[in-house]
Amino acid sequence: MKEGQQLIKKNLDYINILPSWAQELSVKYCSKTANLYFVHGNIRDFLPHKMNEGEFMFVKIQDYISEVLFGNKDIIVFYDKSGGISFCMSQMEKDYLKAMTARYPNVPPEDFLSKDPLKAFDYLERYFVLNLPKDLRIVLIIDYAETIVPADEIGHLDEIDRYCLVTLNRWSHEPLFTKGDISVIMMTENLTDINPRLSSSPATVKVTIPFPDGAVRSQFLQFLEGRGMLLAERGLSPERMGALTSGLNLLNLNQLVAESWQEDKPVTLDYLRDRKRAIIENEAAGLLEFIDTATICPMSRATNSSRNVSRARRER
């Protein structure tokens, strides 16, 4: 049995309890056949991270990947153009700065945490290679990947974008990365915003995070109700609210419930319809128009329209 198959079999019981997208990412990682992954879709949302029976902690996607899938162990790095380089644990950052400062004493320490991808990717690659003999799992999570390798003709890319495209493409084919357990996870809402020279490469893995279904939405609303944060009219249960909010993610639901609570206005069918409509129209950025007719009930119309938005989101 190959090493990747052994790793999948060893972790199969744990993998099977994960959400479907996390199962797919875990199996691909354990197979040891790829270095570069694209995680796209509903990435700006909370995820239920079950701790005890009936108790949930909702976390950001990148924290879920870091903590649940990789256990916050060894070396896990975050990068985006706004925040630069950071680590999931403070000790990891201290170890990184200590090692890099000792090896490159003439480099200002702030350069090792640079927002500039020219510096960031160069220093991270040096650090990763430096740690290969230690047999550590190394994961780099790049958010807002569309700002790193935008979908444009190569002749229209500036020098930095071309550097990023070549570097990430090289990493995706680098045998040393696969052998040394180095993984790069790029996060974007829309895969079409990524340069197709990279996103369409057979050397990369694409994993879609779907919008929450009715069961997950109801579960989240039950969680909020248990914490005394859900104010709803009589007869409007979390289960019914979950069924009526297709097209919304958990972040949207949290916003809707929080606004209701702060305004001390119980969530009614009309309130739910109006807020849902406002959220979807706002996120659709003018690409969606709700049409009122006398023959369609308000909640059915909003639900059907939101399904269309959900479908459009999945297809983007």
C-alpha positions in Angstrom: 0.0 0.0 0.0 1.3 3.4 -0.9 2.1 6.0 1.7 -0.8 8.2 0.7 -3.3 5.4 0.9 -1.9 4.4 4.3 -2.4 7.9 5.6 -6.0 8.0 4.3 -6.8 4.6 5.9 -5.2 5.7 9.2 -7.3 8.9 9.4 -10.5 7.5 7.7 -12.7 7.5 10.9 -11.9 11.2 11.5 -12.2 12.2 7.8 -15.7 10.6 7.6 -17.2 13.0 10.2 -16.0 16.1 8.4 -18.2 18.2 6.0 -18.0 16.9 2.4 -15.7 19.6 1.2 -13.3 19.1 4.1 -13.4 15.3 3.4 -12.4 16.0 -0.2 -9.6 18.3 0.9 -8.4 15.8 3.5 -8.3 12.9 1.1 -6.5 14.9 -1.6 -4.0 16.0 1.0 -3.5 12.5 2.4 -3.0 11.2 -1.1 0.2 13.2 -1.4 -0.3 13.9 -5.1 -0.6 17.7 -5.1 1.0 20.7 -3.5 -1.4 23.5 -4.6 -5.1 23.6 -3.6 -7.9 26.1 -4.5 -10.6 26.4 -1.9 -13.4 28.5 -3.3 -17.1 29.3 -3.0 -18.7 30.2 0.4 -15.4 31.1 2.1 -16.6 34.3 3.9 -18.7 32.4 6.4 -18.7 30.6 9.7 -18.3 26.9 10.0 -19.8 24.7 12.8 -17.0 23.1 14.7 -18.7 20.6 17.0 -17.1 20.4 20.4 -19.6 18.5 22.6 -22.9 16.9 21.9 -25.4 19.7 21.0 -22.7 22.4 21.4 -21.1 24.2 18.5 -18.4 26.8 18.0 -18.5 28.7 14.8 -15.2 29.6 13.3 -13.8 31.2 10.1 -12.9 29.0 7.2 -9.1 29.5 7.5 -9.2 28.9 11.2 -11.2 25.7 10.6 -8.6 24.5 8.0 -5.8 25.4 10.4 -7.3 23.9 13.6 -9.6 21.1 12.6 -7.8 19.7 9.5 -4.2 20.4 10.5 -4.4 20.6 14.3 -2.5 24.0 14.5 0.7 21.9 14.5 4.1 22.2 12.9 4.2 25.2 10.6 1.0 26.9 9.4 1.3 30.3 7.7 -1.3 32.8 6.6 -0.7 35.4 3.9 -2.7 38.1 2.1 -1.7 41.4 0.6 -3.2 43.4 3.3 -2.0 41.6 6.4 1.3 40.2 5.1 2.7 37.0 6.7 1.3 35.7 10.0 1.1 32.4 11.7 -1.7 30.5 13.4 0.3 30.3 16.7 2.5 33.0 18.1 5.3 30.4 18.8 5.5 29.5 15.1 6.1 33.2 14.3 8.8 33.5 17.0 10.5 30.4 15.6 10.3 31.8 12.1 11.7 35.2 13.0 14.5 33.6 15.1 15.6 31.2 12.3 15.5 33.8 9.5 17.2 36.6 11.6 20.0 34.2 12.5 20.5 33.1 8.8 20.0 36.6 7.3 21.2 39.1 10.0 21.4 42.0 7.5 17.7 41.8 6.6 15.3 44.0 8.6 13.1 41.7 10.7 9.9 43.4 9.4 10.8 42.2 5.9 10.3 38.6 7.0 6.6 39.5 7.6 6.3 41.6 4.5 3.0 42.3 2.6 5.0 42.4 -0.6 4.7 39.0 -2.3 8.2 39.4 -3.8 9.7 39.4 -0.4 7.1 37.2 1.4 7.2 34.2 -1.0 11.0 34.3 -1.3 11.5 34.3 2.4 8.8 31.7 3.1 10.2 29.3 0.5 13.7 29.7 2.0 12.2 28.9 5.5 10.3 25.9 4.2 13.3 24.4 2.5 15.3 25.1 5.7 12.8 23.0 7.6 12.6 20.0 5.2 15.1 17.9 7.2 12.9 18.2 10.3 10.0 16.2 8.7 7.4 18.9 9.6 4.1 19.4 7.9 4.1 22.9 6.3 0.9 24.6 5.2 0.7 28.1 3.6 -2.9 29.5 3.4 -3.2 32.4 0.9 -6.4 34.4 1.2 -7.8 36.8 -1.5 -5.9 34.7 -4.1 -7.4 36.6 -6.9 -5.3 39.6 -5.9 -2.1 37.5 -6.2 -2.8 35.8 -9.5 -5.6 37.7 -11.2 -7.4 36.4 -14.3 -5.8 38.4 -17.0 -3.7 37.9 -20.1 -0.1 37.3 -19.2 0.9 40.3 -21.3 -1.3 42.5 -19.2 0.1 41.4 -15.8 2.6 43.6 -14.0 5.9 42.4 -12.8 4.7 41.4 -9.4 1.7 39.4 -10.7 3.9 37.6 -13.2 6.3 36.7 -10.4 3.4 35.3 -8.3 2.1 33.3 -11.2 5.4 31.8 -12.1 6.3 31.1 -8.4 3.0 29.4 -7.6 3.0 27.4 -10.8 6.5 26.2 -10.0 5.5 25.3 -6.5 2.6 23.3 -7.8 5.0 21.1 -9.8 7.8 21.0 -7.2 8.6 17.4 -6.2 10.5 18.7 -3.2 7.3 20.2 -1.9 5.4 17.0 -2.2 8.1 14.9 -0.7 8.6 17.4 2.1 4.9 17.7 2.9 4.6 21.4 1.9 1.0 22.4 0.9 -0.2 25.8 -0.5 -4.0 26.5 0.0 -5.3 29.4 -2.0 -8.7 30.9 -1.0 -11.0 32.8 -3.3 -14.8 33.3 -3.6 -14.8 32.9 -7.4 -12.5 30.5 -9.2 -13.0 32.5 -12.4 -11.2 35.4 -10.8 -8.0 33.3 -10.8 -5.5 33.2 -13.7 -6.6 30.1 -15.7 -3.0 29.2 -16.3 -2.9 28.2 -12.7 -6.5 27.3 -11.8 -7.0 25.1 -14.9 -3.7 23.2 -14.3 -4.2 19.5 -13.7 -1.5 19.8 -11.0 -3.9 21.8 -8.8 -6.8 20.6 -6.7 -10.1 22.5 -6.7 -12.4 22.2 -3.7 -15.8 24.0 -3.4 -17.3 25.1 -0.1 -21.1 25.2 -0.6 -23.6 27.5 0.9 -25.2 26.0 4.1 -28.3 23.9 3.5 -31.6 24.2 5.5 -30.4 21.8 8.2 -27.2 23.7 8.9 -29.1 27.0 8.9 -31.6 25.7 11.4 -28.8 24.3 13.5 -27.1 27.7 13.6 -30.4 29.4 14.6 -31.0 26.8 17.3 -27.4 27.6 18.5 -28.3 31.3 18.7 -31.6 30.6 20.4 -29.8 28.5 23.0 -27.6 31.5 23.8 -30.6 33.8 24.2 -29.8 35.7 21.0 -32.7 34.8 18.8 -35.8 37.0 19.1 -38.6 35.6 16.9 -42.4 35.9 16.8 -44.5 33.1 18.2 -44.7 30.2 15.9 -41.5 31.1 13.9 -39.2 28.3 15.0 -35.5 28.0 14.1 -36.4 25.1 11.8 -39.0 27.2 9.9 -36.6 30.1 9.7 -33.9 27.8 8.4 -36.2 26.5 5.7 -37.2 30.1 4.6 -33.6 31.5 4.3 -32.2 29.6 1.3 -29.6 31.7 -0.4 -28.2 33.1 2.9 -25.1 31.9 4.6 -24.5 31.8 8.4 -22.8 35.2 8.4 -26.0 36.7 6.8 -28.2 34.9 9.4 -26.0 36.2 12.3 -26.3 39.7 10.9 -30.1 39.4 10.6 -30.6 38.0 14.1 -28.2 40.5 15.6 -29.9 43.5 14.0 -33.3 42.2 15.3 -31.9 41.8 18.8 -30.3 45.2 18.9 -33.5 46.9 17.6 -35.6 44.8 20.1 -37.8 43.7 17.2 -38.8 40.1 17.0 -38.1 38.4 13.7 -41.4 38.2 11.8 -42.2 36.7 8.3 -42.3 40.2 6.9 -39.0 41.2 8.7 -37.4 38.0 7.5 -38.6 38.6 3.9 -37.4 42.2 3.8 -34.0 41.6 5.4 -33.4 38.6 3.2 -34.3 40.5 0.1 -32.0 43.4 1.1 -29.1 41.1 1.8 -29.4 39.2 -1.4 -29.9 42.3 -3.6 -26.9 43.9 -1.9 -24.6 40.9 -2.5 -25.9 40.6 -6.1 -24.6 44.1 -6.7 -27.5 45.1 -9.0 -27.5 41.8 -10.9 -30.7 40.6 -9.3 -34.1 42.3 -9.4 -37.1 41.1 -7.2 -40.4 41.2 -9.1 -43.5 41.5 -7.0 -46.7 39.9 -8.3 -50.1 39.5 -6.8 -50.1 35.8 -7.5 -47.0 34.8 -5.6 -46.8 34.8 -1.9 -44.0 37.0 -0.6 -42.0 34.3 1.2 -42.2 31.9 -1.8 -41.1 34.6 -4.2 -38.1 35.5 -2.0 -37.2 31.8 -1.5 -37.4 31.1 -5.2 -35.3 34.2 -6.1 -32.7 33.3 -3.5 -32.4 29.8 -4.9 -31.5 31.4 -8.2 -28.9 33.5 -6.5 -27.5 30.4 -4.7 -27.3 28.7 -8.1 -25.6 31.7 -9.6 -23.1 31.8 -6.7 -22.3 28.1 -7.2 -21.8 28.6 -10.9 -19.6 31.7 -10.7 
